[in-house]
């Protein structure tokens, strides 16, 4: 699904990623953890194609195709979905209209006709029920006046509607209370399949109580310095990141 080899990147001449190697296969959930400044959000942004960062070497492949030169919208059309840490507000554009436009733009890029209105409404109904979303919520302006939990739930709804091959959740647990966290995590779990993959970026182990990863990677100073199973996240919760730094420096 996703293969990253020796990825180096910088911003304003400052090196952020210093040789990332990562392979994510279809059907897998990978968690990426690490202290502030380790490069977690930079990595997610670069996979999605954000242009604030300069990739100086290395490669990113999605299903065997190099996507390194593709624009963000081209990567999205190819099946990459990034949930933002701070979703943007768009006054005057309803959740429903936004998602209709996104789906039809994606279909257009694939040479398909717009989704018939009846099929679109059926899909919206199915996915909103799956994620326990009130139908009134869908007629509100995108993220305007939304609570943190509503914004994150809306992004998982977008993910459900778009059905990406690779979903990257960048600190989706940020600012969520336990109930919102459970609903968002349940949505992610229901959307997992053998044909897609999920990367969860988080500071804390608590999200991984709900979304159980196949692999946990620890990012430190721009490199993946340790990989393990879900128990590694528990160890990080118990010991913090200092023991990782000590291991790296010893």
N, C-alpha and C positions, 0 to 999 in steps of 0.2 A: 504493500500500500504506500507507505512513506519510507524513503531512504535518504538519510542525510550523511554526507561524508566530509570530514575534515573542514567543517564550516567555520570560517573566520569572518567577523563583521566588526565595523566600527561606526561611531557617530562623532562628528566633529573631530576627526583624527584620534579619537580615544578608542582603543581596542575594547570591545565588550565581549564578543564570543571568540574563543581562542582554540578552536579545534573540536567542534561538536560532531560526534558520531552517534547516530540513532536510527534504529530500524523499527518500524511499527507495522505489524501485519494485520490484515483484515480480521475482524472479530476480537481484537485486543483492546484493552484499556491500559494506557500508560499514564502514570502520575509523575510530574516533574516538580520537585520541591527544592528549596534552597533559601538562604537568607536574602534580605534586601540587597539589591545591587549585583546579584549573582549572574543575571542575564536571562531570567525566566521569561519576562514579558518581551524582551528583545527577540528571543528565539521565536515566540509565537507570532510576533509582528512580521518577522522576516519570512516565516513559512507562508503567511498570508499575503506577503508582497508589499507591505507598507514601505514607502519610499524614503523614510527618514533615516534609514540605515544603509551603509555601504557594505555590500558583501565583497570582501577582498580576495577570498579563495574558498574552494569547496563547492559542493553541489547539493541540490535538493531535487529528488525525483518523486513523482506521484504516479503510481502504477507503471513504473518503468520509463515515464516520460520526464525529461528535464523541464522543470517549471521555473527555473532561476531567472529567465528573461521575461516571464509573463507579468502583465499588469495585475493589480489586485482583483479587478473584476473578471479577468480571464481565469485567474486561479479559482475564484468563486464559481464560475461557470464549469470549471473542471472538477469541482466537488469539494473545495476547501471552505470550511465555515469557521469563522473566528467570533467567539462571544467576547465582547469587550468588558474590561474591568469597570469602565464608566460609560455606559450606553448614552448616545446622543439623543437630545430631545428634538422633535420635528413638529412644531405647532402647525395645526391645520391639515395634517396628513394622518388619517386614522390608521390604526394597527392593521385593519383589514385591507385598506387600499395599498398600504406599504407592501404587505406580503403578496398581494395580487401582482403588483408591479414587479417585485423581485422574482417571482416564479415565472412570469411571462417573459421577462428579460432573459432569464436563464434558458427557457425553452427556445427563444428566438436565437440565442447564441448556438444552440444545438441543432438549428434548422427545423425546429418544430413549430406548429401553429400554437396560438394562445390556448390555454386550457379553457374548455367550455365552462360557462358560468355555473351550470348545474354541478359539474364535477368539482369546481373550485369550492362551492358552498358546502358540498358533501365532505370534502377533505377538511375544510375549516372546522366544521361541526365535529368530525371524528377526532381531530387533533386537540381541539379545545377541551373536549370531554376527557381525553386521555390525560391532559395536564391539569384538570380541575380548574379550568379558566371560565369565569362567568362571561356569557355572551355580550353583556353590556361593556365589558372591558375592551372588546374588539372594536367598538365604535369610538373609543377615546383617541385623542391625538397621541401620536407615538411618543411614549415616555414622558409626556408633559404632565407634571404633577404626580408621577408615579412614585411609589415608595421603592426603596432598594430591592425589596423582594419582588415587587411587581415588574420592575425593569428586568430582573434576571429571569423571571418566569416568562416574560415576553420574548426574551432571546431564545429560550429553550423552545417556545412555540414556533419561532421563526425556523429554528433548526429542524423541528418536527415537520414543518411544511416543506422545507427545501430538500430534506433527505440527503444531506451531503455524504460523500464517501469518507471524509476526514473532518471531524469536529474538534476544534481546539477551544477549551473552556478556560479562559484566563482569569483566575481568581474569582470564579463564579460565586464562591462562598463569602466574598467580601461584603460585610455589612448585613448579612442575613441572620434572622433569628432562627431558632430550631425548626419551627413549623415551615417557614419559607424554604429553608435548606432541605427539609425532607421532601417537599413537593417538587422542588427543582431536581433533586437527585433521583426521585422516583421517575420523573419524566425522562431523564437521561438513561436510566436503566431500561425503561420500556422501549426506548428508541435504539438501543444496542442491537446489532445483528451480526451474523457471520460475514456480511458483505461490507460493513463499515468499521471504522476505528475511531477511538476517542483519545485525545490527549487532555489530561486535567492538570492545570498549573495551580498550585496552592501553597500557601505558607504552612497550613495547619492540617493535622491528621484527621480532624473531626469530619470533614467532607468525605474522607475515605472510609468512614464507618458506613456510609450510605452508598457510595460508588466504589466498589471494591476493585482495585487495579490488579492487572496481571503482573505488571512491573512497576517499580518505583525507582526513579532516577534522582540522584542528588546533584544539583548544579552548584558549583563553587568556583568563583573567579573565572567564569566564562567556559568552564569545562564540566562534563559529567564525570564526577570523581567516584561515584559509587552507584551500583545498581543491585536491586534485590526484589523480593516479593512484598506483599502488603505488610509483613512484619517489620520491614525497614522503616516504614512510616511510624509505627508504634515506638520504635527505638528512638527516632528523632523527637517524638513528642516527649519521651521520657528524659532524654539526655540533651536536647537542644542541638544546635549546629556546631557548637564548639568542639565536640569530639571528632567531627568530620574534619574540621580545620587542623586539629592535632594530628589526625591520621595522615592527611595530605602533606603536612609539613615535616612529619617524622621520617 
